[in-house]
Amino acid sequence: MSNDAQISDSERTRTMTWEDPLIGAKLARTMSGLDYIQALIDGSVPPPPIVTLMKMRAVSAEVGRVTFTCDPDESHYNPIGTVHGGLVCTLLDSVLGCAVQTTLPHGQAYTSLEIKVSYLRPVMADTGQLTAVGIVTKPGSRAAFAEGTVHDSNGKLIATASSTLLVFPV
């Protein structure tokens, strides 16, 4: 077998499509944060491209609490053969931000100021679906604080995070 054949035998392909991300961003300015996250969940607002890229989705929301799932695979691997910690960090950053968003009225937005992630277990392609939960520990009109966890499909704790988010008018 030639080197070319070995390379093509191991090559993988992944294709993704997404809708215009500004559609959802513009709609977010017209709704309360909770209504917007609910619209993402029910599909009446198109998801941002990052959720397709990372294979994650919001599955439930209430004021101050949001749950996402994520389906990691080998396209998320780093050079040492595990899912890159950046996937877990992005999942946590997303669920924490959306949890804060559920506390915001129409005309308010947020952005992450900082996030601290503690990685407790590696994630592999066969780890199964991850579930991330973000909970607002202190809402605010200028800054909000949130904490989150990621568990694997067997309920094992994968990572924890805490975050500070800036709240501002749009």
Disulfide bonds with the S-S distance in Angstrom:
none
